[in-house]
């Protein structure tokens, strides 16, 4: 079974965003809650 490149890219971006900082994640969560 081969992993889909899109899935790998999604995981990669998620890790980057988690490393980027908690403030950005918190802000995006607030945006999601608002909408």
PDB file of N, H, CA, C and O in Angstrom:
ATOM      1  N   UNK A   1       0.845  -1.207   0.000  1.00  0.00           N
ATOM      2  CA  UNK A   1       0.000   0.000   0.000  1.00  0.00           C
ATOM      3  C   UNK A   1       0.874   1.249   0.000  1.00  0.00           C
ATOM      4  O   UNK A   1       1.712   1.442   0.881  1.00  0.00           O
ATOM      5  N   UNK A   2       0.664   2.077  -0.992  1.00  0.00           N
ATOM      6  H   UNK A   2      -0.017   1.921  -1.708  1.00  0.00           H
ATOM      7  CA  UNK A   2       1.451   3.316  -1.078  1.00  0.00           C
ATOM      8  C   UNK A   2       0.667   4.464  -0.455  1.00  0.00           C
ATOM      9  O   UNK A   2      -0.535   4.616  -0.671  1.00  0.00           O
ATOM     10  N   UNK A   3       1.385   5.264   0.322  1.00  0.00           N
ATOM     11  H   UNK A   3       2.362   5.140   0.497  1.00  0.00           H
ATOM     12  CA  UNK A   3       0.731   6.431   0.913  1.00  0.00           C
ATOM     13  C   UNK A   3       0.503   7.500  -0.147  1.00  0.00           C
ATOM     14  O   UNK A   3       1.331   7.697  -1.036  1.00  0.00           O
ATOM     15  N   UNK A   4      -0.626   8.183  -0.042  1.00  0.00           N
ATOM     16  H   UNK A   4      -1.299   8.022   0.680  1.00  0.00           H
ATOM     17  CA  UNK A   4      -0.904   9.256  -0.994  1.00  0.00           C
ATOM     18  C   UNK A   4      -0.026  10.460  -0.675  1.00  0.00           C
ATOM     19  O   UNK A   4       0.104  10.830   0.492  1.00  0.00           O
ATOM     20  N   UNK A   5       0.578  11.075  -1.683  1.00  0.00           N
ATOM     21  H   UNK A   5       0.473  10.774  -2.631  1.00  0.00           H
ATOM     22  CA  UNK A   5       1.448  12.242  -1.465  1.00  0.00           C
ATOM     23  C   UNK A   5       0.703  13.381  -0.778  1.00  0.00           C
ATOM     24  O   UNK A   5       1.292  14.140  -0.008  1.00  0.00           O
ATOM     25  N   UNK A   6      -0.608  13.500  -1.061  1.00  0.00           N
ATOM     26  H   UNK A   6      -1.086  12.883  -1.687  1.00  0.00           H
ATOM     27  CA  UNK A   6      -1.390  14.568  -0.437  1.00  0.00           C
ATOM     28  C   UNK A   6      -1.435  14.368   1.073  1.00  0.00           C
ATOM     29  O   UNK A   6      -1.354  15.329   1.837  1.00  0.00           O
ATOM     30  N   UNK A   7      -1.565  13.109   1.498  1.00  0.00           N
ATOM     31  H   UNK A   7      -1.631  12.328   0.877  1.00  0.00           H
ATOM     32  CA  UNK A   7      -1.601  12.811   2.929  1.00  0.00           C
ATOM     33  C   UNK A   7      -0.264  13.165   3.576  1.00  0.00           C
ATOM     34  O   UNK A   7      -0.224  13.752   4.657  1.00  0.00           O
ATOM     35  N   UNK A   8       0.824  12.802   2.906  1.00  0.00           N
ATOM     36  H   UNK A   8       0.791  12.325   2.028  1.00  0.00           H
ATOM     37  CA  UNK A   8       2.153  13.130   3.430  1.00  0.00           C
ATOM     38  C   UNK A   8       2.314  14.635   3.551  1.00  0.00           C
ATOM     39  O   UNK A   8       2.814  15.136   4.559  1.00  0.00           O
ATOM     40  N   UNK A   9       1.884  15.359   2.512  1.00  0.00           N
ATOM     41  H   UNK A   9       1.478  14.953   1.693  1.00  0.00           H
ATOM     42  CA  UNK A   9       2.011  16.818   2.517  1.00  0.00           C
ATOM     43  C   UNK A   9       1.179  17.410   3.652  1.00  0.00           C
ATOM     44  O   UNK A   9       1.606  18.358   4.311  1.00  0.00           O
ATOM     45  N   UNK A  10      -0.021  16.845   3.879  1.00  0.00           N
ATOM     46  H   UNK A  10      -0.368  16.075   3.343  1.00  0.00           H
ATOM     47  CA  UNK A  10      -0.896  17.333   4.946  1.00  0.00           C
ATOM     48  C   UNK A  10      -0.230  17.145   6.307  1.00  0.00           C
ATOM     49  O   UNK A  10      -0.237  18.053   7.139  1.00  0.00           O
ATOM     50  N   UNK A  11       0.343  15.963   6.530  1.00  0.00           N
ATOM     51  H   UNK A  11       0.348  15.225   5.855  1.00  0.00           H
ATOM     52  CA  UNK A  11       1.031  15.685   7.798  1.00  0.00           C
ATOM     53  C   UNK A  11       2.222  16.620   7.964  1.00  0.00           C
ATOM     54  O   UNK A  11       2.459  17.142   9.054  1.00  0.00           O
ATOM     55  N   UNK A  12       2.973  16.832   6.880  1.00  0.00           N
ATOM     56  H   UNK A  12       2.780  16.408   5.995  1.00  0.00           H
ATOM     57  CA  UNK A  12       4.144  17.710   6.910  1.00  0.00           C
ATOM     58  C   UNK A  12       3.738  19.125   7.300  1.00  0.00           C
ATOM     59  O   UNK A  12       4.368  19.748   8.154  1.00  0.00           O
ATOM     60  N   UNK A  13       2.668  19.631   6.660  1.00  0.00           N
ATOM     61  H   UNK A  13       2.156  19.124   5.966  1.00  0.00           H
ATOM     62  CA  UNK A  13       2.188  20.980   6.963  1.00  0.00           C
ATOM     63  C   UNK A  13       1.691  21.072   8.403  1.00  0.00           C
ATOM     64  O   UNK A  13       1.907  22.079   9.076  1.00  0.00           O
ATOM     65  N   UNK A  14       1.028  20.022   8.868  1.00  0.00           N
ATOM     66  H   UNK A  14       0.853  19.204   8.321  1.00  0.00           H
ATOM     67  CA  UNK A  14       0.522  20.024  10.247  1.00  0.00           C
ATOM     68  C   UNK A  14       1.673  20.120  11.244  1.00  0.00           C
ATOM     69  O   UNK A  14       1.605  20.878  12.212  1.00  0.00           O
ATOM     70  N   UNK A  15       2.733  19.342  11.001  1.00  0.00           N
ATOM     71  H   UNK A  15       2.789  18.726  10.215  1.00  0.00           H
ATOM     72  CA  UNK A  15       3.902  19.381  11.895  1.00  0.00           C
ATOM     73  C   UNK A  15       4.524  20.771  11.890  1.00  0.00           C
ATOM     74  O   UNK A  15       4.885  21.297  12.943  1.00  0.00           O
ATOM     75  N   UNK A  16       4.651  21.371  10.694  1.00  0.00           N
ATOM     76  H   UNK A  16       4.358  20.944   9.839  1.00  0.00           H
ATOM     77  CA  UNK A  16       5.233  22.715  10.578  1.00  0.00           C
ATOM     78  C   UNK A  16       4.396  23.718  11.361  1.00  0.00           C
ATOM     79  O   UNK A  16       4.932  24.559  12.082  1.00  0.00           O
ATOM     80  N   UNK A  17       3.073  23.621  11.213  1.00  0.00           N
ATOM     81  H   UNK A  17       2.638  22.937  10.627  1.00  0.00           H
ATOM     82  CA  UNK A  17       2.198  24.568  11.911  1.00  0.00           C
ATOM     83  C   UNK A  17       2.307  24.389  13.422  1.00  0.00           C
ATOM     84  O   UNK A  17       2.273  25.371  14.165  1.00  0.00           O
ATOM     85  N   UNK A  18       2.437  23.150  13.883  1.00  0.00           N
ATOM     86  H   UNK A  18       2.464  22.353  13.280  1.00  0.00           H
ATOM     87  CA  UNK A  18       2.563  22.905  15.321  1.00  0.00           C
ATOM     88  C   UNK A  18       3.881  23.468  15.838  1.00  0.00           C
ATOM     89  O   UNK A  18       3.949  23.982  16.954  1.00  0.00           O
ATOM     90  N   UNK A  19       4.939  23.367  15.012  1.00  0.00           N
ATOM     91  H   UNK A  19       4.884  22.949  14.105  1.00  0.00           H
ATOM     92  CA  UNK A  19       6.242  23.907  15.419  1.00  0.00           C
ATOM     93  C   UNK A  19       6.234  25.430  15.355  1.00  0.00           C
ATOM     94  O   UNK A  19       6.911  26.098  16.137  1.00  0.00           O
ATOM     95  N   UNK A  20       5.449  25.981  14.400  1.00  0.00           N
ATOM     96  H   UNK A  20       4.899  25.438  13.765  1.00  0.00           H
ATOM     97  CA  UNK A  20       5.423  27.431  14.191  1.00  0.00           C
ATOM     98  C   UNK A  20       5.063  28.174  15.481  1.00  0.00           C
ATOM     99  O   UNK A  20       5.636  29.227  15.764  1.00  0.00           O
ATOM    100  N   UNK A  21       4.135  27.645  16.254  1.00  0.00           N
ATOM    101  H   UNK A  21       3.670  26.790  16.024  1.00  0.00           H
ATOM    102  CA  UNK A  21       3.803  28.299  17.521  1.00  0.00           C
ATOM    103  C   UNK A  21       2.381  28.030  17.950  1.00  0.00           C
ATOM    104  O   UNK A  21       1.509  27.763  17.123  1.00  0.00           O
ATOM    105  N   UNK A  22       2.149  28.104  19.261  1.00  0.00           N
ATOM    106  H   UNK A  22       2.857  28.321  19.932  1.00  0.00           H
ATOM    107  CA  UNK A  22       0.815  27.837  19.792  1.00  0.00           C
ATOM    108  C   UNK A  22      -0.143  28.993  19.547  1.00  0.00           C
ATOM    109  O   UNK A  22      -1.351  28.789  19.435  1.00  0.00           O
ATOM    110  N   UNK A  23       0.400  30.217  19.462  1.00  0.00           N
ATOM    111  H   UNK A  23       1.382  30.382  19.553  1.00  0.00           H
ATOM    112  CA  UNK A  23      -0.467  31.378  19.265  1.00  0.00           C
ATOM    113  C   UNK A  23      -1.225  31.268  17.951  1.00  0.00           C
ATOM    114  O   UNK A  23      -2.426  31.534  17.906  1.00  0.00           O
ATOM    115  N   UNK A  24      -0.535  30.878  16.877  1.00  0.00           N
ATOM    116  H   UNK A  24       0.441  30.662  16.913  1.00  0.00           H
ATOM    117  CA  UNK A  24      -1.187  30.773  15.569  1.00  0.00           C
ATOM    118  C   UNK A  24      -2.280  29.719  15.610  1.00  0.00           C
ATOM    119  O   UNK A  24      -3.371  29.931  15.081  1.00  0.00           O
ATOM    120  N   UNK A  25      -1.992  28.574  16.240  1.00  0.00           N
ATOM    121  H   UNK A  25      -1.105  28.401  16.670  1.00  0.00           H
ATOM    122  CA  UNK A  25      -2.990  27.501  16.352  1.00  0.00           C
ATOM    123  C   UNK A  25      -4.185  27.985  17.163  1.00  0.00           C
ATOM    124  O   UNK A  25      -5.333  27.707  16.817  1.00  0.00           O
ATOM    125  N   UNK A  26      -3.912  28.710  18.243  1.00  0.00           N
ATOM    126  H   UNK A  26      -2.980  28.936  18.524  1.00  0.00           H
ATOM    127  CA  UNK A  26      -4.985  29.227  19.088  1.00  0.00           C
ATOM    128  C   UNK A  26      -5.841  30.213  18.296  1.00  0.00           C
ATOM    129  O   UNK A  26      -7.068  30.192  18.392  1.00  0.00           O
ATOM    130  N   UNK A  27      -5.191  31.077  17.512  1.00  0.00           N
ATOM    131  H   UNK A  27      -4.194  31.094  17.434  1.00  0.00           H
ATOM    132  CA  UNK A  27      -5.910  32.068  16.703  1.00  0.00           C
ATOM    133  C   UNK A  27      -6.780  31.382  15.665  1.00  0.00           C
ATOM    134  O   UNK A  27      -7.932  31.768  15.468  1.00  0.00           O
ATOM    135  N   UNK A  28      -6.239  30.366  14.996  1.00  0.00           N
ATOM    136  H   UNK A  28      -5.302  30.053  15.155  1.00  0.00           H
ATOM    137  CA  UNK A  28      -7.008  29.636  13.976  1.00  0.00           C
ATOM    138  C   UNK A  28      -8.185  28.910  14.624  1.00  0.00           C
ATOM    139  O   UNK A  28      -9.263  28.824  14.036  1.00  0.00           O
ATOM    140  N   UNK A  29      -7.980  28.384  15.846  1.00  0.00           N
ATOM    141  H   UNK A  29      -7.104  28.454  16.324  1.00  0.00           H
ATOM    142  CA  UNK A  29      -9.079  27.721  16.559  1.00  0.00           C
ATOM    143  C   UNK A  29     -10.182  28.721  16.873  1.00  0.00           C
ATOM    144  O   UNK A  29     -11.366  28.404  16.753  1.00  0.00           O
ATOM    145  N   UNK A  30      -9.794  29.932  17.277  1.00  0.00           N
ATOM    146  H   UNK A  30      -8.832  30.189  17.375  1.00  0.00           H
ATOM    147  CA  UNK A  30     -10.789  30.971  17.553  1.00  0.00           C
ATOM    148  C   UNK A  30     -11.567  31.297  16.288  1.00  0.00           C
ATOM    149  O   UNK A  30     -12.785  31.473  16.329  1.00  0.00           O
ATOM    150  N   UNK A  31     -10.856  31.377  15.152  1.00  0.00           N
ATOM    151  H   UNK A  31      -9.867  31.234  15.118  1.00  0.00           H
ATOM    152  CA  UNK A  31     -11.524  31.671  13.879  1.00  0.00           C
ATOM    153  C   UNK A  31     -12.513  30.569  13.546  1.00  0.00           C
ATOM    154  O   UNK A  31     -13.633  30.846  13.114  1.00  0.00           O
ATOM    155  N   UNK A  32     -12.103  29.309  13.746  1.00  0.00           N
ATOM    156  H   UNK A  32     -11.193  29.084  14.096  1.00  0.00           H
ATOM    157  CA  UNK A  32     -12.997  28.183  13.449  1.00  0.00           C
ATOM    158  C   UNK A  32     -14.233  28.235  14.338  1.00  0.00           C
ATOM    159  O   UNK A  32     -15.343  27.949  13.891  1.00  0.00           O
ATOM    160  N   UNK A  33     -14.029  28.606  15.613  1.00  0.00           N
ATOM    161  H   UNK A  33     -13.127  28.839  15.976  1.00  0.00           H
ATOM    162  CA  UNK A  33     -15.170  28.685  16.529  1.00  0.00           C
ATOM    163  C   UNK A  33     -16.098  29.828  16.137  1.00  0.00           C
ATOM    164  O   UNK A  33     -17.316  29.720  16.272  1.00  0.00           O
ATOM    165  N   UNK A  34     -15.518  30.927  15.650  1.00  0.00           N
ATOM    166  H   UNK A  34     -14.528  31.016  15.540  1.00  0.00           H
ATOM    167  CA  UNK A  34     -16.335  32.090  15.277  1.00  0.00           C
ATOM    168  C   UNK A  34     -17.203  31.767  14.070  1.00  0.00           C
ATOM    169  O   UNK A  34     -18.379  32.128  14.027  1.00  0.00           O
ATOM    170  N   UNK A  35     -16.618  31.082  13.088  1.00  0.00           N
ATOM    171  H   UNK A  35     -15.662  30.788  13.123  1.00  0.00           H
ATOM    172  CA  UNK A  35     -17.383  30.832  11.854  1.00  0.00           C
ATOM    173  C   UNK A  35     -18.288  29.626  12.003  1.00  0.00           C
ATOM    174  O   UNK A  35     -19.003  29.270  11.066  1.00  0.00           O
TER     175      UNK A  35
END
